[in-house]
């Protein structure tokens, strides 16, 4: 069974992330880590570049 959406409780940038540091060293560009908390999942995202856009309803 799936869900149409999850409530997002917050996001936390983790500037001292060891995983981001390892990727930065291995690839040669800056990486960052953010932890996202929702009512159903707890994902961690490692990224080098991120663009956030608002999507209109509908």
PEQUI-V443251 format. One record per pair of residues at least 12 apart in sequence whose ideal C-beta (glycine too) atoms are under 8 Angstrom apart, sorted by the first residue. I is the first residue (numbers start at 1). J is the second residue. Records with the same first field share a line. If there is no record, write none. Layout:
BEGIN
I: J  J
END
This chain:
BEGIN
3: 40
6: 38  39  40  41
7: 38  39
8: 36  37  38
9: 37  38  39
10: 36  37
11: 34  35  36  37
12: 34  35  37
13: 32  33  34
14: 33  34  35
15: 32
17: 31  32  33  46
19: 31  33  46
20: 32  33  46
23: 46  48
27: 48
29: 48
30: 48
31: 46  47  48
32: 46  47  48  50
33: 45  46
34: 47
END
